[in-house]
Each structure stands twice: as structure tokens, then as C-alpha cells.
Amino acid sequence: MSEPDAHLLIVDDDERIRGLLQKFLIRHGFLVTSARDAAHARRVLSGLEFDLIVLDVMMPGEDGISLTRDLRKTSQTPILLLTAKADTDDRIAGLEAGADDYLAKPFEPKELLLRINAILRRMPEPESDASVPKLLTLGPVRYDIERGEMWRGEDLVRLTATEAQLMRIFSACPGEPVSRAKLVEDLGRDRDQSQERAVDVQITRLRRKIEVDPKQPRYLQTVRGAGYMLAPD
């Protein structure tokens, strides 16, 4: 089942693929806009907001990883990368640039649909203003469990969909280690070593937003043989 009325941006230099994906996703209840390359995508993004971007990596001119890295400077819109490369390192590079997930070509359209819906479900849901916030203190950072918001002083720390989901997982059991396999499962991904490595990349990115020194983490700790643990003050 698709998220109703979610607006997607499809960025791919192959006109046939753009058309097929657009028709397929519209049939499954999405609003869909397409762009033929990074420059076109930038023009579209300057005037419209999207719930998720499906972005091809290999494009003429600016590639998808470079565009992802630049978009992450100002936007936390979820990004799903499409890549024809089989090398895991290339996929990791996409995650390090700020992508939320990736899908290798060729792929079944149904798998793309499942990945899109999984990412959209990980996005924080708005909470009622009347709710009493429950906070975790992580040094200078505060995490509001009910709202799924992270603050540093008066500044809201923008989290990607995957980072937001990781914080929900960890905040449900502070002080208790969560295995990499369990994180992969809770993030709705296939169980394999490449996905566990992808989780490691997401943890590294999240630490940069929490820790004073991400290389010596105090609050998002690695527990040898057990996984990762959130250790609030």
C-alpha cells in the first residue's frame, strides 16, 4: 500500500525509464514529477517541495551522488538512489553523501515501490501540541521522543528519514545495546552484510549530529559484540 498523495521527484537521464516509473508510481497513488538531469532537478526543486526523491546515480554532467551531497546542505528530503554499479563501495558512497537507501539496476518496479513506502513510513509523524514531551539529554543535544525532534540549543537538528528512525529505535531502549542485525530488520531492509555495513554508515552520520567528538562517541556508543547503544545523561 502506498503513502497517499506523496509527491515524488524522479531524476533519470533515460526518458524511457522516467516515463515507465512515472506511470507505474502514479498508478499506485503517488503524485510524480520527473527531471532529466541534475540541472533540471535543481530548477524543479527551486519551486516545489517533495516527499521523496528517486535519483539515478549515473547521469551525464553532475552525477547523483554529487547532487545528493549538495542537496543535503539545505534539505532533508529522503533520497533513494538508483545505481547500475554492483560495487558495494559505490553504494556506500551514496549513503555517506546523505542518501537514505539505494536500489541496484535492474530492479523490479514492485521492489522500488516497497523501498519508497518503507522510507516514507520512517519519516517522523507530527505530534499533538498538547502532548507532554519526553526528553533525552545527550550533552548539548536534546531529543524529544514523542515529537521525534532533536535540538542543539535553540536550533533544530535536521534528521534524515533513516536517522529519525534510528533515533526512535534507540530512544525506545536507552542504555541497552541494539544489534546491527536488529537495526537492519527494524529499518525494513534485507538481512545481509552489505546492509549491516550501510547501517554503520548511518550511525557515523548520526554521530556527527550528536557527539562533540564523533571519533570518540560518548552518547551513541559501540558495544563490542552487541551492537550500538544510546547512552543519554
Number of C-alpha atoms within 10 A of each C-alpha: 8 16 14 10 13 15 18 23 23 23 26 26 19 12 12 10 13 18 13 11 19 19 13 16 19 15 10 14 15 18 17 20 18 21 20 17 23 24 13 12 20 13 11 16 14 8 7 10 12 16 17 23 23 24 28 26 27 18 17 12 9 13 15 26 24 13 19 25 17 13 18 17 9 9 12 17 19 27 27 26 24 24 21 15 14 10 10 12 11 15 25 22 15 25 24 18 19 26 30 22 24 21 19 16 12 9 12 10 13 11 11 19 16 14 18 22 16 18 22 18 16 20 19 18 10 10 11 9 8 6 9 10 14 12 17 18 15 20 14 11 20 20 24 18 16 17 19 21 19 24 18 15 10 7 9 13 16 16 23 25 23 24 20 18 21 20 20 20 17 19 21 11 13 15 16 16 20 19 17 21 19 14 21 19 14 13 18 15 15 12 14 10 12 14 20 20 15 22 21 16 17 21 18 16 19 20 21 13 18 23 18 15 11 17 10 12 16 19 20 25 18 18 13 8 9 13 17 21 20 23 20 18 9
